[in-house]
Amino acid sequence: MLKIVDTGLVGPMPTSGGAYMPAVTPLPSGELIGTRFVASTLVAPDGRFEVFRSDDGGHTWTDPITP
């Protein structure tokens, strides 16, 4: 069962375009790893995946990296 416990942004705001398909994965250490697809539109060729991390339950996030 999915339980919503809070609302807010997943990761820092992208510098351009929109963020699509966000996902958050909790790690055994308690850290959260977030991913998203960033592009001018959902199917644009300028798209890239970004990965970022939180060690405080999602209150703050690292700057994203593009693997």
KOLKOLLO-489281 format. One record per atom (N, C-alpha, C, O): residue in three letters; x, y, z. Coordinates in Angstrom, 1 decimal. Example, Ala and Ser with C-alpha at 12.3 -4.5 7.8 and 13.67 -1.06 7.14 Angstrom:
BEGIN
- ALA; 13.2; -5.7; 7.8
- ALA; 12.3; -4.5; 7.8
- ALA; 13.2; -3.3; 7.8
- ALA; 14.2; -3.3; 8.5
- SER; 12.8; -2.2; 7.1
- SER; 13.7; -1.1; 7.1
- SER; 12.9; 0.0; 7.9
- SER; 13.4; 1.1; 8.0
END
This chain:
BEGIN
- MET; 0.8; -1.2; 0.0
- MET; 0.0; 0.0; 0.0
- MET; 0.9; 1.2; 0.0
- MET; 1.9; 1.3; 0.8
- LEU; 0.6; 2.2; -0.8
- LEU; 1.3; 3.5; -0.9
- LEU; 0.7; 4.4; 0.1
- LEU; -0.5; 4.6; 0.2
- LYS; 1.6; 5.0; 0.9
- LYS; 1.1; 6.0; 1.9
- LYS; 1.9; 7.3; 1.7
- LYS; 3.1; 7.3; 1.7
- ILE; 1.2; 8.4; 1.4
- ILE; 1.8; 9.7; 1.3
- ILE; 2.0; 10.3; 2.6
- ILE; 1.1; 10.5; 3.4
- VAL; 3.3; 10.6; 2.9
- VAL; 3.6; 11.1; 4.2
- VAL; 4.0; 12.6; 4.2
- VAL; 4.1; 13.2; 5.3
- ASP; 4.3; 13.2; 3.0
- ASP; 4.7; 14.6; 2.9
- ASP; 4.5; 15.0; 1.5
- ASP; 4.4; 14.2; 0.6
- THR; 4.6; 16.3; 1.3
- THR; 4.6; 16.8; -0.1
- THR; 5.8; 17.8; -0.2
- THR; 6.3; 18.3; 0.8
- GLY; 6.3; 18.0; -1.5
- GLY; 7.4; 18.9; -1.7
- GLY; 8.1; 18.5; -3.0
- GLY; 7.6; 17.8; -3.8
- LEU; 9.2; 19.1; -3.2
- LEU; 10.0; 18.9; -4.4
- LEU; 10.9; 17.7; -4.2
- LEU; 11.5; 17.5; -3.1
- VAL; 11.1; 16.9; -5.3
- VAL; 12.0; 15.8; -5.3
- VAL; 13.3; 16.3; -5.9
- VAL; 13.4; 16.4; -7.2
- GLY; 14.3; 16.7; -5.2
- GLY; 15.6; 17.2; -5.7
- GLY; 15.5; 18.7; -6.0
- GLY; 14.4; 19.3; -5.9
- PRO; 16.6; 19.3; -6.3
- PRO; 16.7; 20.7; -6.7
- PRO; 16.0; 21.0; -8.0
- PRO; 15.8; 20.1; -8.8
- MET; 15.5; 22.2; -8.2
- MET; 14.8; 22.6; -9.4
- MET; 15.8; 22.4; -10.6
- MET; 17.0; 22.8; -10.5
- PRO; 15.3; 21.9; -11.7
- PRO; 16.2; 21.8; -12.9
- PRO; 16.5; 23.3; -13.4
- PRO; 15.7; 24.2; -13.3
- THR; 17.7; 23.4; -14.0
- THR; 18.1; 24.7; -14.5
- THR; 17.4; 25.1; -15.8
- THR; 17.3; 26.3; -16.1
- SER; 16.8; 24.1; -16.5
- SER; 16.1; 24.4; -17.7
- SER; 15.1; 23.3; -18.0
- SER; 15.4; 22.1; -17.6
- GLY; 14.1; 23.5; -18.8
- GLY; 13.1; 22.5; -19.1
- GLY; 12.3; 22.0; -17.9
- GLY; 12.2; 22.7; -16.9
- GLY; 11.7; 20.8; -18.1
- GLY; 10.9; 20.3; -17.1
- GLY; 11.5; 19.0; -16.6
- GLY; 12.4; 18.4; -17.2
- ALA; 11.1; 18.5; -15.4
- ALA; 11.5; 17.3; -14.8
- ALA; 10.4; 16.3; -14.9
- ALA; 9.3; 16.5; -14.4
- TYR; 10.7; 15.1; -15.4
- TYR; 9.7; 14.1; -15.6
- TYR; 10.1; 12.8; -15.0
- TYR; 11.3; 12.5; -14.8
- MET; 9.1; 12.0; -14.7
- MET; 9.3; 10.6; -14.1
- MET; 10.3; 10.6; -12.9
- MET; 11.2; 9.8; -12.9
- PRO; 10.0; 11.4; -11.9
- PRO; 10.9; 11.4; -10.7
- PRO; 10.7; 10.0; -9.9
- PRO; 9.6; 9.5; -9.9
- ALA; 11.7; 9.6; -9.3
- ALA; 11.7; 8.4; -8.5
- ALA; 12.7; 8.6; -7.3
- ALA; 13.7; 9.2; -7.4
- VAL; 12.3; 8.1; -6.1
- VAL; 13.1; 8.2; -4.9
- VAL; 13.3; 6.7; -4.4
- VAL; 12.3; 6.0; -4.3
- THR; 14.5; 6.4; -4.1
- THR; 14.8; 5.0; -3.6
- THR; 15.5; 5.2; -2.2
- THR; 16.5; 5.8; -2.1
- PRO; 14.9; 4.7; -1.1
- PRO; 15.6; 4.7; 0.2
- PRO; 16.7; 3.6; 0.2
- PRO; 16.5; 2.5; -0.2
- LEU; 17.8; 4.0; 0.8
- LEU; 18.9; 3.1; 1.0
- LEU; 18.9; 2.6; 2.4
- LEU; 18.4; 3.2; 3.3
- PRO; 19.6; 1.4; 2.6
- PRO; 19.6; 0.9; 4.0
- PRO; 20.3; 1.9; 5.0
- PRO; 20.0; 1.8; 6.2
- SER; 21.1; 2.8; 4.5
- SER; 21.8; 3.7; 5.4
- SER; 20.9; 4.8; 5.9
- SER; 21.2; 5.6; 6.8
- GLY; 19.7; 4.9; 5.2
- GLY; 18.7; 6.0; 5.5
- GLY; 18.8; 7.1; 4.5
- GLY; 17.9; 8.0; 4.5
- GLU; 19.8; 7.1; 3.7
- GLU; 19.9; 8.1; 2.6
- GLU; 18.8; 7.9; 1.6
- GLU; 18.3; 6.7; 1.4
- LEU; 18.5; 8.9; 0.8
- LEU; 17.6; 8.8; -0.3
- LEU; 18.3; 9.1; -1.6
- LEU; 19.1; 10.0; -1.7
- ILE; 18.1; 8.3; -2.6
- ILE; 18.6; 8.6; -4.0
- ILE; 17.5; 8.9; -4.9
- ILE; 16.5; 8.2; -4.9
- GLY; 17.6; 10.1; -5.5
- GLY; 16.5; 10.5; -6.4
- GLY; 17.0; 10.5; -7.9
- GLY; 18.2; 10.8; -8.1
- THR; 16.1; 10.2; -8.8
- THR; 16.4; 10.3; -10.2
- THR; 15.2; 11.0; -10.9
- THR; 14.1; 11.0; -10.4
- ARG; 15.5; 11.6; -12.1
- ARG; 14.5; 12.2; -12.9
- ARG; 15.1; 12.4; -14.3
- ARG; 16.3; 12.3; -14.5
- PHE; 14.1; 12.5; -15.3
- PHE; 14.5; 12.8; -16.6
- PHE; 14.2; 14.3; -16.9
- PHE; 13.1; 14.8; -16.6
- VAL; 15.2; 15.1; -17.3
- VAL; 15.1; 16.5; -17.5
- VAL; 15.2; 16.8; -19.0
- VAL; 16.2; 16.4; -19.7
- ALA; 14.3; 17.5; -19.6
- ALA; 14.3; 17.9; -21.0
- ALA; 13.3; 19.1; -21.2
- ALA; 12.5; 19.4; -20.4
- SER; 13.4; 19.6; -22.4
- SER; 12.5; 20.7; -22.8
- SER; 11.1; 20.2; -22.9
- SER; 10.1; 20.9; -22.6
- THR; 10.9; 18.9; -23.3
- THR; 9.6; 18.3; -23.3
- THR; 9.9; 16.8; -23.0
- THR; 11.0; 16.3; -23.0
- LEU; 8.8; 16.0; -22.7
- LEU; 9.0; 14.6; -22.3
- LEU; 9.7; 13.8; -23.4
- LEU; 10.5; 12.9; -23.0
- VAL; 9.5; 14.1; -24.6
- VAL; 10.2; 13.2; -25.7
- VAL; 11.2; 14.0; -26.5
- VAL; 11.6; 13.6; -27.6
- ALA; 11.8; 15.1; -25.9
- ALA; 12.8; 15.9; -26.6
- ALA; 14.1; 15.2; -26.7
- ALA; 14.5; 14.4; -25.7
- PRO; 14.9; 15.4; -27.8
- PRO; 16.2; 14.7; -27.9
- PRO; 17.2; 15.4; -27.0
- PRO; 18.4; 14.9; -26.8
- ASP; 16.9; 16.5; -26.3
- ASP; 17.9; 17.1; -25.4
- ASP; 17.8; 16.6; -24.0
- ASP; 18.3; 17.1; -23.0
- GLY; 17.1; 15.5; -23.8
- GLY; 16.8; 14.9; -22.5
- GLY; 18.0; 14.3; -21.9
- GLY; 18.9; 13.8; -22.6
- ARG; 18.1; 14.2; -20.5
- ARG; 19.1; 13.6; -19.8
- ARG; 18.6; 13.1; -18.4
- ARG; 17.6; 13.7; -18.0
- PHE; 19.2; 12.1; -17.9
- PHE; 18.8; 11.6; -16.6
- PHE; 19.7; 12.3; -15.5
- PHE; 20.9; 12.5; -15.8
- GLU; 19.1; 12.7; -14.4
- GLU; 19.9; 13.3; -13.3
- GLU; 19.7; 12.4; -12.0
- GLU; 18.6; 11.8; -11.8
- VAL; 20.7; 12.4; -11.2
- VAL; 20.7; 11.6; -10.0
- VAL; 21.2; 12.6; -8.9
- VAL; 22.1; 13.4; -9.1
- PHE; 20.5; 12.5; -7.7
- PHE; 20.9; 13.4; -6.6
- PHE; 20.6; 12.6; -5.3
- PHE; 20.0; 11.5; -5.3
- ARG; 21.1; 13.1; -4.2
- ARG; 21.0; 12.4; -2.9
- ARG; 20.6; 13.3; -1.8
- ARG; 20.9; 14.5; -1.8
- SER; 19.9; 12.7; -0.8
- SER; 19.6; 13.4; 0.4
- SER; 19.9; 12.5; 1.6
- SER; 19.7; 11.3; 1.7
- ASP; 20.5; 13.2; 2.6
- ASP; 20.8; 12.4; 3.9
- ASP; 20.0; 13.0; 5.0
- ASP; 20.3; 12.6; 6.2
- ASP; 19.0; 13.7; 4.8
- ASP; 18.1; 14.3; 5.8
- ASP; 16.7; 14.0; 5.6
- ASP; 15.8; 14.8; 5.9
- GLY; 16.4; 12.9; 5.0
- GLY; 15.0; 12.5; 4.8
- GLY; 14.3; 13.3; 3.6
- GLY; 13.1; 13.3; 3.6
- GLY; 15.1; 13.9; 2.7
- GLY; 14.5; 14.6; 1.6
- GLY; 14.2; 16.1; 1.8
- GLY; 13.6; 16.7; 1.0
- HIS; 14.7; 16.6; 3.0
- HIS; 14.5; 18.0; 3.2
- HIS; 15.5; 18.9; 2.3
- HIS; 15.1; 19.9; 1.9
- THR; 16.7; 18.4; 2.1
- THR; 17.6; 19.0; 1.2
- THR; 18.2; 17.9; 0.3
- THR; 18.2; 16.8; 0.6
- TRP; 18.7; 18.4; -0.8
- TRP; 19.3; 17.5; -1.9
- TRP; 20.6; 18.0; -2.4
- TRP; 20.8; 19.2; -2.4
- THR; 21.5; 17.1; -2.8
- THR; 22.7; 17.5; -3.4
- THR; 22.4; 18.1; -4.8
- THR; 21.3; 17.9; -5.3
- ASP; 23.4; 18.7; -5.4
- ASP; 23.2; 19.1; -6.8
- ASP; 23.2; 17.9; -7.6
- ASP; 23.9; 16.9; -7.3
- PRO; 22.4; 17.8; -8.7
- PRO; 22.3; 16.6; -9.5
- PRO; 23.5; 16.4; -10.3
- PRO; 24.2; 17.3; -10.7
- ILE; 23.8; 15.1; -10.6
- ILE; 24.8; 14.7; -11.5
- ILE; 24.1; 14.0; -12.7
- ILE; 23.1; 13.4; -12.5
- THR; 24.8; 14.0; -13.8
- THR; 24.3; 13.3; -15.0
- THR; 25.3; 12.1; -15.2
- THR; 26.4; 12.3; -15.6
- PRO; 24.8; 10.9; -15.0
- PRO; 25.7; 9.7; -15.1
- PRO; 26.1; 9.5; -16.6
- PRO; 26.8; 8.6; -16.9
END
